[in-house]
């Protein structure tokens, strides 16, 4: 009996709500039988792993562990019946041995999963293989070398705080796709500097951009092992390559800016001023004009009629996002103390992740009530938390953009929601912001006020919202056109 781990003893069961327990997601008397494993050493290791899974998974998720666990027990009893620890064998050999055993015993190596939000089916490794990989990863001995000496950096372990977007965080940066060891070390050294003042997403984009350049150099100049040896002729060949042969990418504006920025830093670190001047005017194409397309009244109505039928807290988040005209990251990182009173006016304090600044926006009584209702919901369900809209699995973190994207896309597919042209809607969280900006310009609100409502530092960007639709333009010019028609009519009579 001591070799059994019962569901009722796991943290995920003890911390589950009464509703989840009564839903019979998994019987509390169900257990993991450690005696199925061939040795005491493996029983101890898997016991530690399963107790940890009970702390990190939800009650709903833990039930998915039973079947692959039992298959792995059979595999280890068959192939490794004297093994006392998974670390006795290399991970690659273990996984390869498992795959061979699975094929021999009639188990599929892959499985398909329907992605509702994209309306397509994806193929991935079997749950059995994924289970073994997770166990191996859990017991992998940490490497002795420092984090920044590795080819994959865990940003939580690099020794200093990193600017990260809590709604769409970057957890690690990967240098393994740079084939040349010398170039890889140069890029790592540059990123060790830029990570101290640039956002993690920008540094990850720089690495991704230089991956393509390194691949080109590997093919065309296999002897080159350092970016300090890069010359203008090589760069021009690369620019011709990406602009004539690379398919599936409309613009290299951002990517080339990232390459230039990284080369500038490498040039400064290695005292190669020529590398800082290797790009010349005209190398980087202008940015493609972004289409700030708003929703029509009919499109907004169709979307919101479906949104209000969703989970109440999620619906509040999306509706509030529309009211405030925020970027989605700003809405999802609203904090419980965001409401402030300035004289007779209620304001909401918003942290602008893009500029790392805080601004205050005026809000209506209805918006205040919506925010307070959202705060009360989170307080009641998750306790005292920093953010208003939180991740179900980790309430200390804000709701992620991926969760928003998945839910909205699944809703659109399920209800077959289409725009005015008959096409399925996309996840247009920023189009809500464009819609508000355009409506404000059509109401002739002054640029300073529009800038403050949208959270801009100035009024320069307001010009992009002054793109009137056909109907609005017709209404705006009606009086002028009528006057001109009258003048022309008089001229025609004269002729």
Secondary structure, DSSP 4 states (H G I P E B T S, - for coil): -TTEEEGGGSHHHHTS-HHHHHTTSS-TT-EEEGGGSSSHHHHHHHHHHHHHHHHHS-HHHHTTHHHHHHHHHHHHHHH-TT-S-GGGS-HHHHHHHHHHHHHHTT--SEEEEEETTTTEEEEEE-HHHHHHHHHHHHHPPPPSS-GGGSSEEETTSSSS--B--TTS---EEE-TT---HHHHHHHHHHHHHHTTTSBHHHHHHHHHHHHHHHHHHHHH-TT---GGG--HHHHHHHHHHHHHT--S-S--HHHHHHHHHHHHHHHHHTT-HHHHT-S-TTSSPPPPPP--PPPPHHHHHHHHHHHTTS-HHHHHHHHHHHHHT--HHHHHT-BTT-EEEETTEEEEEEEETTTTEEEEEE--HHHHHHHHHHHHHHHHHH-S-SBSSB-SS-TTSBPPHHHHHHHHHHHHHHHT-B-TTSPBP---HHHHHHHHHHHHHHTT--HHHHHHHHT-SSSGGGGGG----HHHHHHHTHHHHHHHHHHHHHHHHH-
